[in-house]
Amino acid sequence: MADYVNKHVAGPPCDPKLHGGHRIGIVAPTLGDAYNACVNGPSGLKAHNPSVRLVQGGGGGHVYWPSGAEGLVFSTDDARSVDRLRAGGNRCLDWWEELAAWPLLDDGCDQAIFGLRLGSHPRAVASTTPKNRKRLRELIADPDVVTTTATTADNPHLDPRFRERVYSRYAGTERGRQELGGELIDDVEGALWTRANLDQYRVKTHPDLAQVVVAVDPSGGHAEGNDEQGIVVAGKGVDGRGYVLADRTCKLSPDGWGRRAVKAYLDFKADRIVYEKNFGGEMVEAVIKTAALSMGVIVSTKDVHASRGKVVRAEPISALYEQGRVSQVGGFPELEDELCTWTPESGQSPNRLDALVWALSNMMLRNQSVSFV
């Protein structure tokens, strides 16, 4: 990838009015990743062109080529860094390093794209270990995106002993398929749901419903960078099975998500809105009831207390899916991505998953992983 960038800079100017003719973006999960891998690393820009200079600054760094072309170094590990992608000026080429590992992948891609508007053919090139993230799958499926893959075995520069060691340990495993073979694995080892199971019991319609619940998992207190409010609607059929009816998850102000939860309550004629008491329960109840008052309606609410850990709470619901006792009514891509990729080690906050667990636990379980107040 560094060789590609250097050759681009040495080619015809994308904007002849600019000194050096090119402006480049180098985007990585962190600034350290960008400096150590993309610029200074053994496969970085300086290894291919020793005349490249890196000048590091407080908010990021600048890369300079002898021709006068310039590059800016960006990270995607917090909201302020992502904002720099929008404010960093127009660019003709971006190098997106370890794209699937970007902490703020969606926002990072969106903001970076806005900066790619210099010259007649602005573009981004990405290098990454394939990980099952929705935005990566969308990019791969985009007809305007060209993809190439290579395996660890294709690398002629590796020490044969290292290659033998990693293949001996990981060949045939999911991690080996991903890290060594460059495969995009749909299901993540350790995740509690599989796509095959979701597809097996998926339905287009549902029977009459004995209960309907809207569950809310607010964003407060979760990992930095995830400000979604999980809002999932589920029902229990007269046949005793659970049915997931809607995913209304959003990124809105308290008034906005409160109204969205109340709207879901009205749309599905729900019996109650449930929410977690452990974190900000009084705030959540106040937001929902204030939204309902402003909409001229009254809603029934119930708080739930998480007496056990997230995985332990989710496992009984996952088991219901495995037993064929829960169906998705239609498809919910973002929710299903979260179900099939989240593990405790992922570092992500599963707002949609949490809301799903609250909704189904309220109707399908008694005195297991949650208690209802």
Backbone torsions as a table, in degrees:
resi	resn	phi	psi	omega
1	MET	NA	-39.6	178.0
2	ALA	-62.3	-38.9	178.4
3	ASP	-63.1	-39.9	178.6
4	TYR	-61.3	-45.0	-178.4
5	VAL	-64.6	-45.2	179.3
6	ASN	-61.4	-40.7	179.2
7	LYS	-67.7	-35.8	176.7
8	HIS	-61.8	-45.5	-179.3
9	VAL	-63.9	-33.2	-179.4
10	ALA	-80.3	-8.2	-177.2
11	GLY	-87.1	-169.3	-179.2
12	PRO	-56.7	141.1	-177.9
13	PRO	-64.2	137.2	174.9
14	CYS	-76.9	-27.8	175.0
15	ASP	-140.6	99.4	-177.2
16	PRO	-60.2	-17.5	-179.2
17	LYS	-75.8	-18.2	-178.1
18	LEU	-89.6	142.4	173.7
19	HIS	-63.1	120.3	-177.2
20	GLY	88.4	-17.2	171.7
21	GLY	77.2	-5.1	-174.5
22	HIS	-140.9	148.5	169.6
23	ARG	-132.0	125.5	-170.3
24	ILE	-116.3	145.4	170.6
25	GLY	-113.0	134.3	176.9
26	ILE	-120.5	109.5	-169.5
27	VAL	-119.3	128.7	-178.0
28	ALA	-140.1	170.5	178.2
29	PRO	-55.9	-42.8	176.8
30	THR	-134.6	164.4	176.1
31	LEU	-62.7	-36.7	177.3
32	GLY	-60.2	-40.7	177.1
33	ASP	-61.6	-42.2	-178.4
34	ALA	-65.3	-45.8	-179.7
35	TYR	-65.4	-49.0	-170.9
36	ASN	-76.4	-34.4	-177.3
37	ALA	-96.5	-49.4	-170.4
38	CYS	-80.4	-34.4	-174.8
39	VAL	-103.8	-57.1	-172.0
40	ASN	-94.2	-11.4	-173.4
41	GLY	-68.5	169.9	-178.6
42	PRO	-63.6	-19.2	174.9
43	SER	-115.9	19.8	-175.3
44	GLY	-87.7	-175.3	-175.9
45	LEU	-60.3	-42.4	-177.0
46	LYS	-70.2	-28.2	177.1
47	ALA	-67.0	-32.1	179.5
48	HIS	-88.8	-24.2	-179.6
49	ASN	-146.9	93.5	-176.0
50	PRO	-61.6	-13.5	179.7
51	SER	-79.2	-9.7	178.6
52	VAL	-66.9	136.2	178.4
53	ARG	-115.7	139.1	174.7
54	LEU	-113.0	126.6	175.4
55	VAL	-118.5	111.9	-176.0
56	GLN	-88.7	141.2	178.0
57	GLY	-129.5	177.0	-177.9
58	GLY	-63.1	-44.2	-177.8
59	GLY	-90.5	-7.2	-177.8
60	GLY	163.9	-161.0	-178.7
61	GLY	-137.0	162.6	175.6
62	HIS	-117.3	141.5	174.2
63	VAL	-113.9	133.5	-178.5
64	TYR	-123.4	134.7	172.8
65	TRP	-102.4	154.0	-179.8
66	PRO	-57.3	-26.1	-179.3
67	SER	-70.6	-15.7	-174.3
68	GLY	104.2	-7.8	175.2
69	ALA	-63.9	147.5	-177.0
70	GLU	-127.1	152.6	174.1
71	GLY	-133.9	149.1	174.0
72	LEU	-112.0	142.0	179.6
73	VAL	-102.3	130.0	-177.1
74	PHE	-126.5	156.9	170.0
75	SER	-124.5	169.4	-177.8
76	THR	-130.7	30.5	-173.4
77	ASP	-95.4	-3.1	172.9
78	ASP	-157.4	168.2	-172.7
79	ALA	-63.2	-38.2	-179.1
80	ARG	-65.5	-39.0	178.5
81	SER	-65.3	-39.8	178.4
82	VAL	-65.1	-37.2	177.9
83	ASP	-60.9	-30.4	178.4
84	ARG	-62.3	-28.3	178.6
85	LEU	-62.1	-34.2	178.6
86	ARG	-78.7	-35.9	-174.8
87	ALA	-90.4	-1.3	-172.7
88	GLY	-85.7	10.4	176.2
89	GLY	90.0	168.6	-179.0
90	ASN	-76.5	146.0	-177.7
91	ARG	-136.3	154.9	177.5
92	CYS	-100.8	-20.2	-179.3
93	LEU	-150.3	134.4	170.7
94	ASP	-115.2	142.1	167.0
95	TRP	-108.2	114.0	179.8
96	TRP	-99.8	102.8	-176.2
97	GLU	-88.0	134.8	-179.8
98	GLU	45.6	56.8	-174.6
99	LEU	-54.2	-45.0	-176.2
100	ALA	-68.1	-12.4	179.0
101	ALA	-98.3	2.2	178.0
102	TRP	-60.9	125.7	178.4
103	PRO	-59.4	-42.5	179.3
104	LEU	-110.5	73.1	-170.2
105	LEU	-67.0	-51.8	-176.5
106	ASP	-62.6	-50.8	-179.0
107	ASP	-64.7	-38.2	179.6
108	GLY	-62.5	-45.8	178.5
109	CYS	-62.8	-45.1	-177.7
110	ASP	-60.5	-46.8	-177.6
111	GLN	-70.1	-36.8	179.4
112	ALA	-64.1	-39.8	-178.7
113	ILE	-61.4	-36.4	179.8
114	PHE	-62.9	-26.2	-179.9
115	GLY	-85.7	-10.7	-177.8
116	LEU	-88.1	81.5	-177.9
117	ARG	-146.7	25.7	179.2
118	LEU	-103.1	127.0	178.1
119	GLY	85.6	-175.1	-174.4
120	SER	-87.1	-16.2	-177.1
121	HIS	-143.6	61.6	177.6
122	PRO	-66.6	144.2	-175.5
123	ARG	-159.5	166.7	175.3
124	ALA	-122.2	145.5	171.1
125	VAL	-120.2	134.6	-175.5
126	ALA	-120.8	141.6	173.1
127	SER	-124.4	131.6	-175.2
128	THR	-163.9	149.9	161.5
129	THR	-74.8	128.5	-175.9
130	PRO	-70.7	121.5	175.1
131	LYS	-123.9	150.3	-171.6
132	ASN	-77.7	82.0	175.7
133	ARG	-122.5	139.9	-171.5
134	LYS	-54.9	-44.6	-176.0
135	ARG	-65.2	-36.5	178.2
136	LEU	-64.9	-42.8	179.0
137	ARG	-64.1	-37.9	177.9
138	GLU	-63.3	-41.9	179.4
139	LEU	-64.9	-42.3	179.6
140	ILE	-62.6	-36.5	-178.5
141	ALA	-79.8	-13.0	-178.4
142	ASP	-68.2	123.9	-178.3
143	PRO	-63.7	-18.9	178.5
144	ASP	-86.2	-3.3	-178.7
145	VAL	-102.4	129.1	176.7
146	VAL	-97.9	129.1	-179.3
147	THR	-116.3	142.0	172.1
148	THR	-131.4	148.5	179.4
149	THR	-130.9	154.0	175.6
150	ALA	-147.4	151.5	179.6
151	THR	-104.2	166.9	175.4
152	THR	-60.0	-34.0	179.2
153	ALA	-65.6	-23.0	-179.6
154	ASP	-77.9	-13.1	-174.8
155	ASN	-79.5	111.6	-176.7
156	PRO	-78.3	-7.5	-174.2
157	HIS	-96.1	-5.9	-177.6
158	LEU	-76.7	145.5	172.0
159	ASP	-63.9	128.9	-178.6
160	PRO	-56.8	-30.9	-179.3
161	ARG	-69.3	-38.1	176.6
162	PHE	-64.8	-45.6	-179.5
163	ARG	-59.4	-44.2	-179.7
164	GLU	-63.8	-39.8	-177.6
165	ARG	-65.5	-47.4	-176.7
166	VAL	-71.4	-35.5	178.0
167	TYR	-69.7	-36.2	178.1
168	SER	-62.8	-36.9	-176.7
169	ARG	-83.7	-38.9	-168.0
170	TYR	-114.1	-8.9	-178.5
171	ALA	-58.1	132.3	178.8
172	GLY	88.8	-12.9	177.5
173	THR	-88.6	164.0	177.2
174	GLU	-61.2	-40.5	178.7
175	ARG	-64.6	-39.3	178.5
176	GLY	-65.9	-41.5	178.0
177	ARG	-60.3	-37.5	-178.3
178	GLN	-79.0	-52.4	-172.3
179	GLU	-79.0	-36.3	-177.0
180	LEU	-96.1	-38.2	-175.7
181	GLY	-96.0	-8.8	179.0
182	GLY	68.7	27.3	-179.8
183	GLU	-88.8	145.5	173.5
184	LEU	-91.3	107.5	-175.3
185	ILE	-88.8	124.5	-177.2
186	ASP	-67.8	-43.1	-178.5
187	ASP	-105.6	140.6	-176.0
188	VAL	-99.7	132.3	177.6
189	GLU	-59.2	128.2	-179.1
190	GLY	97.7	-14.4	176.6
191	ALA	-71.3	149.9	-174.4
192	LEU	-86.9	-13.3	179.6
193	TRP	-121.7	154.6	173.4
194	THR	-125.8	151.5	179.3
195	ARG	-66.1	-34.4	179.3
196	ALA	-61.0	-41.5	179.5
197	ASN	-67.5	-43.1	179.0
198	LEU	-60.5	-42.3	180.0
199	ASP	-68.0	-37.0	-176.1
200	GLN	-60.3	-39.2	-174.8
201	TYR	-108.4	10.9	179.0
202	ARG	-66.5	142.0	179.7
203	VAL	-131.4	161.5	177.5
204	LYS	-94.0	-29.0	-179.5
205	THR	-134.7	170.0	179.8
206	HIS	-133.1	159.0	175.8
207	PRO	-74.2	-178.7	172.9
208	ASP	-56.4	145.6	-175.2
209	LEU	-107.3	131.0	177.5
210	ALA	-81.2	-30.8	179.0
211	GLN	-143.8	150.6	172.4
212	VAL	-138.1	133.9	-177.6
213	VAL	-130.1	139.1	168.4
214	VAL	-104.9	124.3	179.5
215	ALA	-111.0	137.3	-178.1
216	VAL	-120.1	128.1	171.9
217	ASP	-118.8	102.0	-175.5
218	PRO	-69.7	163.9	-174.6
219	SER	-83.1	-21.2	-173.6
220	GLY	-58.8	139.6	176.1
221	GLY	83.9	1.2	-179.2
222	HIS	-93.8	-179.6	-176.6
223	ALA	-58.6	143.9	-179.7
224	GLU	-58.0	137.3	177.5
225	GLY	98.2	-13.7	178.5
226	ASN	-111.3	102.3	-178.0
227	ASP	-113.3	29.0	176.2
228	GLU	-77.2	148.4	170.8
229	GLN	-108.7	112.1	-179.2
230	GLY	-70.3	124.9	177.2
231	ILE	-135.7	110.3	-176.5
232	VAL	-128.0	138.3	179.0
233	VAL	-109.9	130.9	178.4
234	ALA	-141.3	156.1	179.8
235	GLY	-134.9	159.7	173.4
236	LYS	-111.6	120.1	-176.1
237	GLY	-75.4	164.7	175.5
238	VAL	-65.3	-14.1	175.9
239	ASP	-85.5	0.8	178.3
240	GLY	85.4	-1.3	-179.0
241	ARG	-92.8	157.3	177.1
242	GLY	-93.7	145.7	-179.3
243	TYR	-134.5	124.0	175.9
244	VAL	-86.9	120.4	-168.9
245	LEU	-102.3	-31.6	-175.5
246	ALA	-163.7	151.1	170.9
247	ASP	-120.7	105.6	-179.3
248	ARG	-104.5	22.2	-179.6
249	THR	-54.7	144.3	-173.3
250	CYS	-151.5	173.2	170.1
251	LYS	-124.6	90.6	-174.2
252	LEU	-137.1	169.6	173.5
253	SER	-66.3	165.8	177.2
254	PRO	-53.4	-43.4	177.9
255	ASP	-63.3	-38.1	-178.4
256	GLY	-66.9	-47.9	-178.9
257	TRP	-74.6	-28.4	174.8
258	GLY	-61.9	-46.2	177.4
259	ARG	-63.2	-37.3	-179.3
260	ARG	-65.5	-39.5	177.4
261	ALA	-65.7	-43.4	179.1
262	VAL	-65.0	-39.5	177.9
263	LYS	-61.3	-40.8	177.0
264	ALA	-63.4	-40.7	177.5
265	TYR	-57.8	-43.8	-179.5
266	LEU	-73.6	-42.6	-177.1
267	ASP	-60.0	-37.5	-174.7
268	PHE	-105.2	8.9	179.2
269	LYS	51.0	50.5	-173.0
270	ALA	-72.1	157.9	177.1
271	ASP	-83.8	-30.8	-178.2
272	ARG	-164.3	162.9	168.5
273	ILE	-109.7	124.8	179.4
274	VAL	-108.6	150.0	-178.3
275	TYR	-153.1	157.7	-177.6
276	GLU	-75.2	131.3	179.5
277	LYS	-83.1	-30.0	-171.6
278	ASN	-56.1	-44.8	-178.5
279	PHE	-117.3	113.6	172.4
280	GLY	64.6	31.2	-176.3
281	GLY	-58.6	-43.5	-179.7
282	GLU	-64.7	-38.7	178.3
283	MET	-63.2	-45.4	-178.3
284	VAL	-62.4	-45.8	179.6
285	GLU	-60.6	-42.2	-179.4
286	ALA	-64.5	-41.7	179.3
287	VAL	-61.6	-46.3	-177.2
288	ILE	-65.7	-45.6	-176.7
289	LYS	-71.0	-33.1	175.4
290	THR	-65.9	-41.7	177.9
291	ALA	-62.9	-42.8	179.8
292	ALA	-63.2	-41.5	179.8
293	LEU	-62.0	-43.4	-179.2
294	SER	-67.6	-22.1	178.9
295	MET	-93.9	-1.7	176.2
296	GLY	75.9	28.6	-179.4
297	VAL	-131.7	167.1	175.0
298	ILE	-117.7	134.1	179.7
299	VAL	-122.2	153.1	174.6
300	SER	-95.1	130.4	-179.3
301	THR	-124.5	156.4	176.6
302	LYS	-148.5	132.5	177.7
303	ASP	-93.9	149.9	179.8
304	VAL	-120.2	142.6	-177.4
305	HIS	-109.8	122.7	179.7
306	ALA	-82.5	98.8	-178.0
307	SER	-88.3	-7.3	-179.2
308	ARG	-138.5	170.8	-175.0
309	GLY	-67.9	164.6	-175.4
310	LYS	-57.2	-46.3	-178.6
311	VAL	-65.1	-43.9	-179.0
312	VAL	-63.7	-36.5	177.2
313	ARG	-67.1	-37.1	-174.7
314	ALA	-79.3	-27.8	-173.9
315	GLU	-59.2	-42.9	178.3
316	PRO	-62.7	-33.8	177.7
317	ILE	-70.4	-41.8	175.3
318	SER	-58.8	-39.4	179.2
319	ALA	-64.4	-37.5	176.8
320	LEU	-61.1	-40.0	176.3
321	TYR	-61.9	-45.9	-179.1
322	GLU	-61.3	-34.3	179.7
323	GLN	-79.7	-0.2	-179.5
324	GLY	74.5	24.1	-176.7
325	ARG	-99.9	1.1	176.9
326	VAL	-136.2	138.0	178.1
327	SER	-128.8	146.0	168.3
328	GLN	-85.2	128.7	177.8
329	VAL	-91.7	92.6	-172.1
330	GLY	90.9	-162.1	-177.4
331	GLY	-116.8	142.4	178.8
332	PHE	-132.3	82.5	-169.5
333	PRO	-55.4	-47.1	-176.7
334	GLU	-66.5	-42.4	177.3
335	LEU	-62.8	-45.0	-176.9
336	GLU	-69.4	-33.6	173.2
337	ASP	-58.6	-44.0	-177.8
338	GLU	-67.3	-42.1	180.0
339	LEU	-60.7	-40.6	-171.3
340	CYS	-92.3	-1.4	-179.2
341	THR	-124.2	-18.3	-174.6
342	TRP	-75.9	132.8	169.1
343	THR	-135.5	161.5	179.3
344	PRO	-59.0	-24.0	-178.1
345	GLU	-88.3	-3.0	-172.5
346	SER	-71.8	-22.4	-178.6
347	GLY	77.6	3.5	-179.6
348	GLN	-99.8	154.9	177.5
349	SER	-101.9	113.5	-171.6
350	PRO	-86.8	75.0	-176.0
351	ASN	-62.3	-41.6	179.9
352	ARG	-66.6	-44.6	179.0
353	LEU	-59.8	-46.4	-179.9
354	ASP	-58.5	-45.8	-179.7
355	ALA	-62.8	-40.5	176.9
356	LEU	-59.3	-45.8	-178.9
357	VAL	-62.4	-43.1	178.4
358	TRP	-60.5	-44.7	-176.0
359	ALA	-63.4	-49.9	-175.8
360	LEU	-73.5	-34.1	177.2
361	SER	-61.6	-38.7	-178.3
362	ASN	-59.5	-33.1	-174.5
363	MET	-104.1	-30.6	-168.3
364	MET	-105.6	-16.1	-175.8
365	LEU	-121.6	156.4	174.5
366	ARG	-135.7	120.8	173.6
367	ASN	56.8	43.5	177.1
368	GLN	-108.9	-94.7	-173.7
369	SER	-95.6	-5.8	177.9
370	VAL	-138.8	158.3	170.7
371	SER	-121.7	148.3	-175.0
372	PHE	-113.1	129.0	-174.0
373	VAL	-100.6	NA	NA
